[in-house]
Amino acid sequence: MKKRLYILFISAGLSVFSSCQDVLDVEPTSSIEFEGAITDARSADRALQGVYSAFQAGDYYGLSYLYYQDLYADNLTFTGTFTTHREVANRNINPTNLQIANTWATIYTAIGRANLVIQEVGALANIEQEEKDRIVGEAHFLRGLAYFDLVKVFGGVPIVTKPTVDVAGVQSQGRSTEAEVYTQIITDLTTAETKLVGDDDDVFSASGWAATALLARVYLQQGNYAQARDKASEVIDNGPFSLEENFGDVFNGSGTDNASSESIFELAFNEDDQNALASSSNPAVPGQKFYVSAGLFNLLSSDGGERFAETTVQQGTRRRVIKYDDVVNGSDNVVILRLAEMYLIRAEANARLGAAGAPPSLQVISDINEIRNRAGLGSVVPTSNAAALTEILLQRRLEFAFEGLRFMDLKRFGQTCAVLNFCPATATAPDNTFRNLWPLPFQQFETNPNLGAQNPGY
């Protein structure tokens, strides 16, 4: 009997809309049929590559999701007429925003594909255990990353961990709590750590080190500072990574060439699998544009050191992003995890574990200055842990601009009120703190009556 498996990418109520920059071809149907899709090591690896391709989509790390983390914060501005982008720039997202719906759908597509790999490859008998562990481990890492990308902006979301084989199973899936989603993320990443031990020579694929580094980021965002510190230290002290001497060399990767010595995990793009990150910030290219905010531009100019010339440039009246600069081919790689972040994660975790008014440890000071000194800046000695945290947030903004971390950082530091004006300035002013979360796409409530409540305020 021929094996037939139907994976419904409307799991959690997905709807897929077109996007002019998508590098992922997702059919807008309710199910995709796989007939004997994963039968051996070769087909298993091909299915795994399908998971990676979802992350490359223009709705995900190929443009929108990545840039939205800085646009919704204070690092990017938008010039154009697209309502979808403008709502994000204005921090006033409507639940009917089609780009947010696209992004939701694409992330769940990645999850659905990872679920398929985990289930089917795990059951294969005609594959070496080492190869099975690698493929399943990578899928767990990617699923954990996808759920983290969801929980950061939506809060609690439906947790789907198995391929869905009927519509009823999809439509009955309700939202899990934020805590439950984090538990799933940590389970996935811990599983990836275990299965990918020693698999660390290819930064273009998930590795055990990538899982450890992402766990450090996840634990920090959760407020589990001791665990974040320990995971970051593990990568710094034992991993095969080193800071680049020159900041600009971190972003020279294209395809699988020129990987940076500090890159832990990056998505490879090339002429066939393009992103729109460079072209979407170049005023010479027609279309809707994301430009560097005046605040960040001026801050990089005054306090960024060598990072200024490698991150942005004034072009006429516009301030371009040049961290991604391949306008013609769209082949700039996207570095998702790198060693510099591990130093600042460890510094932040240690500072938060100490009393706010107490002097920071020598480790905190050393970690901060690793990043400052590489940028050509002099060393600093913060007088308190509170002052160290202020410096860490500054360095994170300068170091990781347009790498998808800014909004997450402002939330963790409790700065969305001060920086993004989410809190009422007067007794009669509107309270916009609900905007710390995005609305779940309206379409999900139409297709899934069991989804649960919309995020408050929407």
C-alpha positions in Angstrom: 0.0 0.0 0.0 1.4 3.4 -1.0 2.2 5.6 1.9 0.4 8.9 1.7 0.8 11.7 4.2 -1.0 15.0 4.1 0.5 17.9 6.0 -1.9 20.8 6.5 0.1 24.0 6.5 -3.0 25.7 7.8 -2.1 24.0 11.1 -3.0 26.6 13.7 -5.3 28.1 11.0 -2.7 29.2 8.4 -3.5 31.3 5.4 -0.7 32.1 2.9 -0.8 35.3 0.9 1.4 36.3 -2.0 4.5 38.4 -1.4 6.6 40.1 -4.1 9.9 39.2 -2.4 9.2 35.7 -1.3 12.0 33.2 -2.1 9.8 30.5 -0.7 7.1 29.0 -3.0 4.2 28.1 -0.8 1.1 26.9 -2.4 -2.0 28.6 -1.0 -3.8 25.3 -0.4 -5.0 23.7 2.7 -2.9 20.6 2.4 0.2 19.3 0.7 0.5 15.7 -0.3 3.7 13.7 0.3 3.8 10.3 -1.2 6.7 8.4 0.2 8.4 11.8 0.6 11.0 10.7 3.2 12.3 7.2 2.6 16.1 7.4 3.0 19.0 9.7 4.0 18.9 11.6 0.7 15.2 12.4 0.8 15.4 13.2 4.5 18.1 15.8 3.9 16.0 17.2 1.0 13.1 17.6 3.4 15.3 19.3 5.9 16.4 21.8 3.3 12.7 22.6 2.8 12.6 23.8 6.5 15.6 26.1 5.9 13.9 27.5 2.8 11.0 28.7 4.8 13.3 30.8 6.9 14.7 32.4 3.8 11.2 33.7 2.7 10.6 37.3 2.1 8.0 37.2 4.8 10.6 35.9 7.3 14.3 36.4 7.4 14.4 37.4 3.8 13.0 40.8 4.7 9.8 41.5 6.6 10.1 39.7 10.0 13.8 40.6 10.3 13.4 44.3 9.5 10.1 44.6 11.4 12.0 44.0 14.7 13.9 47.3 14.1 11.0 49.1 12.3 8.6 48.5 15.2 11.3 49.8 17.5 13.4 52.9 16.8 16.1 51.8 14.4 14.3 52.0 11.0 11.8 54.2 9.3 9.5 53.4 6.3 9.0 55.5 3.2 6.3 54.2 1.0 2.6 53.6 0.6 2.2 50.0 1.7 -0.3 50.0 4.5 1.2 46.8 5.9 4.6 48.3 6.5 3.3 51.7 7.5 1.2 50.2 10.3 4.4 48.5 11.7 6.4 51.8 11.4 3.6 53.6 13.3 3.3 50.8 15.9 -0.4 50.6 15.2 -0.8 47.1 13.6 -4.3 46.1 12.6 -5.3 42.5 13.0 -6.2 42.4 9.3 -2.6 43.4 8.3 -1.8 40.9 5.5 2.0 41.1 6.0 1.7 40.0 9.6 -0.7 37.2 8.4 1.9 36.2 5.8 4.7 36.1 8.4 2.6 34.0 10.8 1.8 31.6 7.9 5.4 31.3 6.8 6.7 30.6 10.3 4.1 27.9 10.8 5.1 26.5 7.4 8.6 26.2 8.8 7.2 24.5 11.9 5.0 22.1 9.8 8.0 21.1 7.7 10.2 20.6 10.8 7.4 18.4 12.3 7.4 16.2 9.3 11.2 15.8 9.4 11.2 15.0 13.1 8.4 12.4 12.8 9.4 10.7 9.5 13.2 10.7 9.9 12.9 9.6 13.4 11.0 6.5 12.2 13.5 5.5 9.4 15.3 2.3 9.9 17.6 2.5 6.8 19.7 5.4 7.9 22.8 5.6 10.1 22.1 6.8 13.6 24.6 9.7 13.3 22.9 11.0 10.2 19.5 10.6 11.7 20.6 12.5 14.8 22.0 15.3 12.7 18.8 15.7 10.6 16.4 15.4 13.5 18.6 17.7 15.6 18.6 20.4 13.0 14.9 20.2 12.7 14.4 20.6 16.4 16.7 23.6 16.4 14.8 25.2 13.6 11.4 24.5 15.2 12.7 26.0 18.5 13.9 29.1 16.6 10.5 29.5 14.9 8.5 29.2 18.1 10.9 31.8 19.7 10.3 34.2 16.8 6.5 33.8 17.4 6.4 34.1 21.1 8.6 37.3 21.1 5.9 39.2 19.2 2.6 37.4 19.6 2.9 35.9 23.1 1.2 32.6 23.5 0.5 30.8 20.2 -0.7 27.3 19.2 1.9 24.6 19.8 1.9 22.1 16.9 4.5 19.4 17.2 3.2 16.7 14.8 2.2 16.7 11.2 -1.5 17.4 11.0 -3.5 14.9 9.0 -7.0 16.3 9.0 -8.7 19.7 9.1 -10.4 19.0 12.4 -7.1 18.6 14.1 -6.0 22.0 12.8 -9.2 23.8 13.7 -9.2 22.5 17.2 -5.8 23.8 18.1 -6.0 26.5 20.8 -3.4 29.0 22.0 -0.9 27.8 24.5 0.4 30.2 27.2 3.6 32.1 26.7 5.2 29.9 29.4 4.2 26.8 27.6 5.7 28.0 24.4 8.9 28.8 26.1 8.9 25.3 27.6 8.5 23.9 24.1 11.4 26.1 22.8 13.7 24.9 25.5 12.8 21.3 24.9 13.5 21.6 21.2 16.8 23.4 21.7 18.0 21.0 24.4 17.2 18.1 22.2 19.2 19.8 19.4 22.1 20.2 21.7 22.1 16.5 22.6 21.7 15.3 19.0 24.2 17.7 17.4 27.2 17.2 19.7 30.4 17.7 17.8 28.6 18.9 14.7 30.0 22.4 14.6 32.0 22.9 11.4 29.2 24.4 9.3 27.7 27.6 10.4 25.2 27.4 7.5 23.4 24.6 9.2 22.2 24.3 12.8 24.8 22.8 15.2 25.1 22.0 18.9 26.8 25.3 19.4 24.0 27.1 17.7 21.5 25.4 20.0 23.6 26.4 23.0 23.8 30.0 21.8 20.1 30.3 21.1 19.4 28.8 24.5 21.5 31.7 26.0 19.3 34.2 24.2 16.1 32.5 25.1 17.0 32.2 28.8 18.0 35.9 28.9 14.7 36.9 27.4 12.9 34.8 30.0 14.8 36.3 32.9 16.6 33.0 33.7 19.9 34.9 34.1 22.1 32.1 35.6 21.2 29.7 32.8 21.8 32.5 30.2 25.2 33.3 31.7 26.2 29.6 31.7 25.1 28.9 28.1 26.9 32.1 26.9 30.0 31.1 28.8 29.9 27.7 27.3 30.0 29.1 23.8 32.6 31.7 24.6 35.0 29.4 26.5 34.6 26.2 24.6 33.3 27.0 21.2 35.4 27.2 18.0 34.6 30.9 17.5 36.5 34.2 17.8 35.6 37.8 17.3 36.6 39.3 14.0 39.3 41.9 14.2 37.3 44.1 11.9 33.5 44.6 12.5 32.8 44.7 8.8 34.2 41.3 8.2 31.3 39.7 10.1 29.0 40.5 7.1 31.0 39.5 4.1 29.2 36.1 3.7 27.4 35.3 0.5 26.2 31.8 -0.1 28.5 29.4 1.7 31.6 31.5 1.2 33.4 33.8 3.6 31.8 32.7 6.8 32.9 34.9 9.7 35.0 33.5 12.5 32.4 34.7 15.0 29.3 33.5 13.1 27.6 30.7 15.0 24.6 30.3 12.7 23.6 32.1 9.5 21.2 31.7 6.7 22.9 31.4 3.3 21.5 33.4 0.4 22.7 33.5 -3.2 21.6 34.5 -6.7 19.0 31.8 -6.8 17.8 32.2 -3.2 17.7 35.9 -2.8 16.7 38.3 -0.1 15.5 41.9 -0.4 17.4 43.4 2.5 19.8 45.5 0.5 17.5 46.6 -2.3 14.8 47.6 0.2 17.0 50.2 1.7 18.6 51.7 -1.5 17.0 54.8 -2.8 18.4 54.1 -6.3 16.1 51.1 -6.6 12.4 51.8 -7.2 9.9 50.6 -4.6 9.0 50.8 -0.9 12.0 51.6 1.4 13.3 51.0 4.9 15.8 53.7 6.0 17.9 54.1 9.1 16.3 56.3 11.7 17.9 59.7 12.4 18.4 58.7 16.1 20.3 55.5 15.3 22.3 57.2 12.5 23.4 60.0 14.8 24.2 57.6 17.6 26.3 55.4 15.3 28.1 58.5 14.1 28.9 59.7 17.6 29.3 56.5 19.6 29.5 53.6 17.1 33.2 53.7 16.3 34.1 51.6 13.3 30.5 50.2 13.2 29.2 53.4 11.7 30.8 53.1 8.3 29.9 49.4 8.1 26.2 49.8 9.1 24.8 52.8 7.4 25.6 55.6 4.9 24.0 58.9 3.9 22.8 58.8 0.3 21.2 62.1 -0.6 18.5 62.7 1.9 18.2 59.1 2.8 20.1 56.9 5.4 20.8 53.5 3.9 21.3 50.2 5.6 24.6 48.8 4.2 25.1 45.9 6.6 23.4 44.2 3.7 24.8 45.7 0.5 24.2 43.3 -2.4 21.5 45.2 -4.2 21.9 43.4 -7.5 21.9 39.7 -6.4 20.3 39.9 -2.9 22.9 37.4 -1.8 23.9 38.8 1.6 23.8 36.1 4.3 21.8 36.8 7.4 23.8 36.1 10.6 21.3 34.9 13.2 23.7 34.0 16.0 27.2 35.3 16.6 29.9 35.4 19.3 29.6 39.1 20.0 26.1 38.5 21.4 27.3 35.9 23.7 29.7 38.4 25.4 26.8 40.9 25.9 24.4 38.2 27.1 26.9 37.1 29.7 27.6 40.7 30.7 23.9 41.5 31.0 23.1 38.3 32.9 25.9 38.8 35.4 24.9 42.5 35.9 21.3 41.5 36.5 22.3 38.9 39.0 24.1 41.5 41.0 22.6 44.3 43.1 21.7 47.3 40.9 23.8 49.8 43.0 26.8 47.5 43.5 29.9 47.8 41.3 29.8 45.4 38.4 32.1 42.4 38.4 35.4 42.4 36.5 33.8 39.9 34.1 30.9 42.3 33.3 33.4 45.1 32.6 35.6 42.8 30.5 32.8 41.5 28.4 31.5 45.0 27.6 34.9 46.2 26.6 35.5 43.2 24.3 32.7 44.6 22.2 33.7 48.3 22.6 37.3 47.7 21.9 36.6 45.7 18.7 34.6 48.7 17.5 37.7 51.0 18.1 36.2 52.5 21.2 38.0 52.9 24.5 37.3 50.9 27.6 34.7 52.0 30.2 34.3 51.1 33.8 30.7 51.5 34.9 30.2 52.4 38.5 27.3 50.1 39.1 25.4 47.2 37.7 22.6 49.6 36.7 25.1 51.7 34.8 26.6 48.6 33.2 23.1 47.6 31.9 22.7 51.0 30.4 25.9 50.6 28.5 25.0 47.0 27.5 21.7 48.2 25.9 23.6 51.0 24.1 26.2 48.5 22.7 23.5 46.0 21.7 21.8 48.8 19.7 25.0 49.8 18.0 26.3 46.3 17.4 23.2 44.4 16.3 21.3 47.0 14.3 19.1 45.4 11.6 19.8 41.9 13.0 16.3 41.5 14.5 17.0 42.1 18.1 16.1 45.7 19.0 12.4 45.3 19.8 13.2 42.2 21.9 15.8 44.2 23.8 13.6 47.1 24.5 10.9 44.8 26.0 13.5 43.0 28.1 14.9 46.2 29.5 11.4 47.6 30.1 12.1 50.5 27.7 9.1 50.4 25.4 7.4 53.1 27.5 10.3 55.5 27.4 11.5 54.8 23.9 8.4 53.8 22.0 5.9 55.9 24.1 3.7 52.9 24.9 2.8 54.3 28.3 0.4 57.2 28.9 2.2 60.5 29.7 -0.8 61.9 31.4 -3.9 60.6 33.1 -6.0 61.2 30.0 -3.5 59.9 27.5 -4.2 56.4 26.0 -2.4 53.4 27.5 -0.6 51.7 24.7 1.3 49.1 26.7 -0.8 46.4 24.9 1.4 47.1 21.9 4.2 45.1 23.5 2.5 42.3 21.6 1.3 42.2 18.1 -2.2 41.1 17.2 -2.8 37.6 16.1 -3.9 37.7 12.4 -7.7 38.1 12.1 -7.8 35.3 9.5 -6.7 32.8 12.2 -9.9 33.4 14.2 -12.0 32.9 11.0 -10.5 29.5 10.3 -10.0 28.3 13.9 -12.9 28.9 16.3 -10.9 27.2 19.0 -7.9 29.5 18.8 -8.9 31.5 21.9 -8.8 35.2 22.7 -7.1 37.9 20.7 -4.3 39.8 22.4 -5.7 42.6 24.6 -6.2 46.0 23.0 -6.9 44.7 19.5 
